[in-house]
């Protein structure tokens, strides 16, 4: 009995020692694995934001009223495809159309008046040329007559001188000498008359030229006034056409109407009022807004990311893979803009439609748990040193 009890006790002691060794070995292995994981493993760190949405790579265009007025026609339909320049909304432009018709009628009357004045100017020019030609011929004839009379007067003067010599010599009677002097005076008077007539012709022609020049200037002024009226009317027509065109609201670009205002025929819209949003066709991208501390210096192009859409639970539909493409360098409204390109082969069940909201997580780095622990410890120490000390 005592021997059996002793053997049992020794057996138990041997078994307990072996189990302890195995337990220690197991703990050592676990510690080694944990240490290897703690030092060698890599844990991804993410920056997450709930301010994200899908957008096309081209910015959406706003369809805005370019003038104030009453709506007479509207072709706005949510989801409709439109072409650039297509008239989508028409505003009342009847007052401008009436003014345009009046301006065109006024312009139509100005052209014949200008043409008539131009023809009158041409007729005056032709008449002045003919009159000058006729006057020149008459003046040439008068000059010839003056020269002829001057020749006669010179001959008469010589004849009078000869008669005087004969009269003084007593060869002719005094009466004959007196008749010769009278003839010479008559010839001289004729020369003076012809010269006066030539002078009168010159003055009359000058007077006629002056009167015709006055008429021509008056016609020219009338033509200038009519031309000015025509240009003013043409400018008025262009202004009215521009105002009428402003009342035709056209699509700014090709695309789909992503949002439209409710317009009723007869309703009044104001200039600058947004009537619709045209979403252009293009590649869909992700636009996210991050806090500056999370984005600047941490998020860079090429980093992988995941997008989870609010309307499509990720447990059922999954998420969309993406890659950071652009990171803003300026802060706007307290956020930094980050653009991401979608993986074309991920989550085909989710529609990629402009405007879908969601959340984005971007993998910014991969660190070992030890590095993360050291970083957390350093952050805690830094916060504790920055905390203000309280004086008793």
C-alpha positions as a printed Julia matrix, in Angstrom:
392×3 Matrix{Float64}:
   0.0     0.0      0.0
   2.65    2.62     0.9
   4.72    1.68    -2.15
   1.79    2.07    -4.49
   0.96    5.47    -3.06
   4.54    6.65    -3.51
   4.62    5.58    -7.15
   1.34    7.38    -7.8
   2.65   10.58    -6.28
   5.84   10.4     -8.36
   3.79    9.76   -11.54
   1.66   12.8    -10.88
   4.71   14.98   -10.3
   6.24   13.82   -13.57
   3.05   14.49   -15.54
   2.65   18.01   -14.07
   6.21   18.98   -15.0
   5.73   17.9    -18.6
   2.47   19.78   -18.88
   4.1    22.91   -17.53
   6.86   22.6    -20.11
   4.28   22.21   -22.88
   2.33   25.18   -21.58
   5.43   27.32   -21.47
   6.37   26.26   -24.98
   2.87   27.1    -26.21
   2.97   30.51   -24.56
   6.43   31.16   -26.01
   5.2    30.24   -29.5
   2.19   32.49   -29.15
   4.37   35.32   -27.9
   6.76   34.8    -30.78
   3.94   34.8    -33.32
   2.45   37.9    -31.73
   5.84   39.6    -31.66
   6.41   38.74   -35.31
   3.0    40.08   -36.17
   3.54   43.15   -34.0
   6.85   43.95   -35.67
   6.5    42.59   -39.2
   2.81   42.73   -40.11
   1.34   45.64   -42.06
  -1.89   47.33   -41.12
  -3.55   49.66   -43.64
  -4.64   53.09   -42.46
  -7.58   54.84   -44.09
  -8.94   58.33   -44.28
 -12.71   58.31   -44.51
 -15.25   60.94   -45.53
 -19.01   60.84   -45.95
 -18.95   63.84   -48.32
 -18.58   62.1    -51.66
 -20.62   61.78   -54.83
 -20.4    60.59   -58.39
 -19.91   63.25   -61.05
 -19.21   63.24   -64.76
 -15.76   64.42   -65.77
 -17.32   67.5    -67.43
 -18.99   70.03   -65.17
 -22.77   70.25   -65.32
 -24.12   73.37   -67.04
 -26.82   75.59   -65.61
 -29.71   76.62   -67.84
 -30.5    80.17   -66.71
 -33.02   82.71   -67.91
 -31.19   85.39   -69.9
 -34.05   87.88   -69.53
 -37.14   88.46   -67.45
 -40.49   87.71   -68.99
 -43.63   85.62   -69.18
 -43.28   81.98   -70.22
 -45.04   81.11   -73.48
 -43.45   77.69   -74.18
 -41.42   75.15   -72.2
 -39.79   71.92   -73.34
 -38.19   71.03   -70.02
 -38.57   67.35   -69.12
 -36.57   65.66   -66.41
 -34.14   63.15   -67.91
 -34.63   64.36   -71.5
 -31.61   64.44   -73.8
 -30.9    67.84   -75.31
 -28.53   69.24   -77.9
 -26.46   72.39   -77.57
 -28.4    75.37   -78.92
 -31.79   73.67   -78.68
 -34.54   76.07   -77.57
 -35.94   74.76   -74.28
 -37.89   77.76   -72.94
 -39.47   80.68   -74.8
 -40.46   83.95   -73.13
 -42.93   86.52   -74.42
 -41.23   88.76   -77.01
 -44.26   90.32   -78.75
 -43.36   93.95   -77.79
 -39.89   93.51   -79.25
 -41.31   91.87   -82.39
 -43.67   94.81   -82.97
 -40.82   97.28   -82.53
 -38.72   95.18   -84.9
 -41.44   95.3    -87.56
 -41.66   99.09   -87.23
 -37.89   99.46   -87.49
 -37.77   97.26   -90.59
 -40.58   99.26   -92.22
 -38.72  102.49   -91.46
 -35.53  101.04   -92.91
 -37.38  100.01   -96.07
 -38.42  103.64   -96.71
 -34.95  105.06   -96.16
 -33.25  103.19   -99.0
 -35.45  104.69  -101.8
 -35.04  108.17  -100.34
 -31.27  107.81  -100.29
 -31.33  106.51  -103.86
 -33.51  109.43  -105.01
 -31.18  111.95  -103.39
 -28.18  110.26  -104.99
 -29.82  110.44  -108.42
 -30.66  114.1   -107.82
 -27.02  114.75  -106.97
 -25.92  113.04  -110.18
 -28.42  115.09  -112.21
 -27.16  118.31  -110.66
 -23.58  117.33  -111.43
 -24.47  116.59  -115.07
 -26.39  119.86  -115.4
 -23.5   121.82  -113.91
 -21.07  120.2   -116.31
 -23.29  120.96  -119.32
 -23.89  124.52  -118.13
 -20.17  125.1   -117.65
 -19.49  123.73  -121.1
 -22.1   126.03  -122.69
 -20.9   129.01  -120.68
 -17.34  128.31  -121.72
 -18.35  128.29  -125.37
 -20.24  131.61  -124.96
 -17.31  133.19  -123.17
 -14.93  132.05  -125.89
 -17.23  133.62  -128.5
 -17.43  136.84  -126.49
 -13.66  136.99  -126.18
 -13.36  136.55  -129.93
 -15.78  139.42  -130.47
 -13.8   141.55  -128.0
 -10.61  140.84  -129.91
 -12.34  141.68  -133.18
 -13.66  144.97  -131.77
 -10.26  145.81  -130.37
  -8.76  145.31  -133.8
 -11.38  147.64  -135.32
 -10.78  150.17  -132.58
  -7.04  150.09  -133.26
  -7.69  150.55  -136.99
 -10.08  153.43  -136.26
  -7.51  155.1   -134.04
  -4.94  154.89  -136.81
  -7.5   156.18  -139.29
  -8.33  159.13  -137.03
  -4.63  159.95  -136.77
  -4.3   159.94  -140.55
  -7.4   162.12  -140.94
  -6.01  164.55  -138.4
  -2.81  164.92  -140.39
  -4.78  165.43  -143.57
  -7.07  167.94  -141.86
  -4.16  169.91  -140.53
  -2.64  169.9   -144.01
  -5.93  171.24  -145.35
  -6.5   168.28  -147.6
  -9.84  167.2   -146.11
 -12.81  168.94  -144.65
 -13.39  169.25  -140.95
 -16.62  167.29  -141.26
 -14.84  164.28  -142.63
 -12.32  164.47  -139.81
 -15.16  164.72  -137.25
 -16.89  161.7   -138.79
 -13.65  159.68  -138.45
 -13.33  160.61  -134.77
 -16.96  159.66  -134.17
 -16.41  156.27  -135.8
 -13.34  155.7   -133.61
 -15.3   156.54  -130.45
 -18.1   154.19  -131.49
 -15.64  151.41  -132.08
 -14.07  152.0   -128.65
 -17.51  152.01  -127.02
 -18.3   148.7   -128.72
 -15.1   147.21  -127.3
 -16.03  148.36  -123.8
 -19.55  146.94  -124.21
 -18.23  143.57  -125.29
 -15.78  143.52  -122.38
 -18.58  144.37  -119.95
 -20.72  141.64  -121.45
 -17.85  139.15  -121.02
 -17.44  140.21  -117.38
 -21.19  139.86  -116.84
 -21.14  136.35  -118.31
 -18.33  135.36  -115.94
 -20.23  136.7   -112.95
 -23.48  135.06  -113.98
 -21.72  131.72  -114.41
 -20.11  132.11  -110.99
 -23.52  132.88  -109.48
 -25.08  129.83  -111.11
 -22.18  127.67  -109.9
 -22.63  128.99  -106.36
 -26.37  128.33  -106.39
 -25.87  124.82  -107.74
 -23.13  124.18  -105.14
 -25.57  125.22  -102.42
 -28.17  122.78  -103.79
 -25.57  120.02  -103.96
 -24.48  120.64  -100.36
 -28.09  120.59   -99.22
 -28.68  117.28  -100.98
 -25.45  115.91   -99.52
 -26.6   116.89   -96.02
 -29.93  115.2    -96.62
 -28.14  112.04   -97.78
 -25.89  112.15   -94.7
 -28.93  112.53   -92.46
 -30.7   109.64   -94.18
 -27.57  107.47   -93.93
 -27.36  108.25   -90.22
 -31.02  107.3    -89.81
 -30.4   104.07   -91.7
 -27.45  103.1    -89.5
 -29.4   103.98   -86.37
 -32.34  101.9    -87.58
 -30.07   98.98   -88.44
 -28.54   99.15   -84.95
 -32.04   99.26   -83.48
 -32.98   96.18   -85.5
 -29.9    94.32   -84.25
 -30.7    95.33   -80.66
 -34.29   94.11   -80.98
 -33.17   90.85   -82.59
 -30.74   90.35   -79.7
 -33.5    91.03   -77.16
 -35.79   88.56   -78.93
 -33.01   85.96   -78.94
 -32.46   86.53   -75.2
 -36.04   85.37   -74.7
 -35.22   82.02   -76.28
 -33.43   80.03   -73.58
 -31.19   77.49   -75.33
 -29.35   74.44   -74.03
 -25.74   75.41   -73.23
 -24.35   71.96   -74.06
 -25.25   68.43   -75.09
 -26.45   66.26   -72.25
 -29.35   65.13   -70.1
 -31.62   67.33   -68.0
 -30.69   66.28   -64.48
 -32.88   68.83   -62.75
 -35.66   71.09   -64.02
 -37.76   73.87   -62.55
 -41.53   73.7    -62.65
 -42.59   76.25   -65.27
 -46.2    77.03   -66.08
 -47.3    78.76   -69.27
 -47.94   82.37   -68.36
 -45.66   82.27   -65.35
 -43.02   84.96   -64.94
 -39.33   84.14   -64.65
 -36.59   86.54   -63.64
 -33.28   87.16   -65.36
 -30.59   84.82   -64.0
 -33.09   82.35   -62.55
 -31.91   78.73   -62.87
 -34.38   76.74   -64.95
 -32.56   73.41   -65.33
 -29.24   71.61   -65.03
 -27.72   69.95   -68.09
 -25.55   66.98   -67.18
 -23.17   66.25   -70.07
 -22.32   62.74   -71.16
 -18.89   61.56   -70.09
 -16.84   59.38   -67.78
 -18.14   59.23   -64.22
 -15.66   60.01   -61.46
 -15.76   60.34   -57.68
 -15.49   63.74   -56.03
 -14.89   63.72   -52.28
 -14.35   66.44   -49.69
 -11.82   65.77   -46.91
 -10.74   67.83   -43.92
  -7.4    69.54   -44.57
  -5.62   67.56   -41.84
  -6.69   64.3    -43.44
  -5.96   65.22   -47.05
  -3.0    67.59   -47.29
   0.26   65.68   -47.3
  -1.48   62.34   -46.76
  -3.72   61.66   -49.72
  -1.76   61.44   -52.97
  -2.52   60.38   -56.56
  -2.29   56.65   -57.1
  -3.57   55.57   -53.68
  -6.29   52.9    -53.68
  -9.75   53.66   -52.31
 -13.25   52.24   -51.92
 -16.59   53.95   -52.53
 -19.78   52.92   -50.77
 -22.95   54.45   -52.14
 -25.68   55.47   -49.71
 -28.49   54.08   -51.81
 -26.86   50.67   -52.3
 -25.99   48.83   -49.04
 -22.46   47.56   -49.34
 -23.35   44.25   -47.65
 -25.67   43.48   -50.57
 -24.14   45.35   -53.5
 -20.54   45.63   -52.44
 -18.42   48.7    -53.01
 -16.7    50.35   -55.95
 -12.93   50.32   -56.28
 -11.26   53.6    -57.1
  -7.86   55.28   -57.38
  -6.96   58.79   -56.33
  -6.31   60.91   -59.43
  -6.17   64.52   -58.23
  -5.82   66.21   -54.84
  -6.57   69.87   -54.31
  -3.92   72.07   -52.76
  -6.22   74.82   -51.48
  -8.88   74.7    -48.77
 -12.38   75.78   -49.77
 -15.23   75.97   -47.27
 -13.07   74.07   -44.78
 -12.58   71.08   -47.12
 -10.04   69.82   -49.67
 -11.33   68.44   -52.98
 -10.12   64.96   -53.93
 -10.97   63.33   -57.27
 -10.87   59.57   -57.83
 -11.19   57.36   -60.91
 -13.47   54.33   -60.64
 -12.3    50.81   -61.38
 -14.32   49.87   -64.49
 -14.5    46.19   -63.43
 -15.72   46.55   -59.84
 -19.31   46.05   -58.61
 -21.01   45.92   -61.98
 -24.45   45.76   -60.27
 -24.18   49.34   -59.03
 -25.27   51.96   -61.6
 -22.73   54.72   -62.09
 -24.96   57.74   -62.32
 -24.14   61.39   -61.85
 -25.12   62.71   -58.43
 -25.17   59.47   -56.39
 -23.88   60.25   -52.86
 -21.74   57.98   -50.73
 -18.67   57.65   -48.54
 -15.03   57.14   -49.53
 -12.17   55.53   -47.67
  -8.66   56.08   -49.02
  -5.74   53.88   -47.98
  -3.1    56.46   -47.11
  -0.38   54.19   -45.66
   0.51   50.69   -44.4
   2.37   50.37   -41.05
   3.3    47.67   -38.59
   1.33   47.49   -35.29
   4.52   48.44   -33.46
   4.84   51.64   -35.5
   1.17   52.41   -34.88
   1.64   51.84   -31.14
   4.71   54.08   -31.08
   2.86   56.76   -33.03
  -0.11   56.59   -30.65
   2.22   56.76   -27.63
   4.05   59.74   -29.11
   0.74   61.49   -29.79
  -0.4    60.88   -26.2
   2.89   62.17   -24.81
   2.71   65.22   -27.03
  -0.84   65.98   -25.95
   0.09   65.59   -22.32
   3.04   67.98   -22.65
   0.85   70.55   -24.45
  -1.86   70.35   -21.78
  -1.77   73.38   -19.42
  -0.52   72.68   -15.91
  -2.87   73.49   -13.07
  -1.45   75.4    -10.11
  -2.72   74.42    -6.66
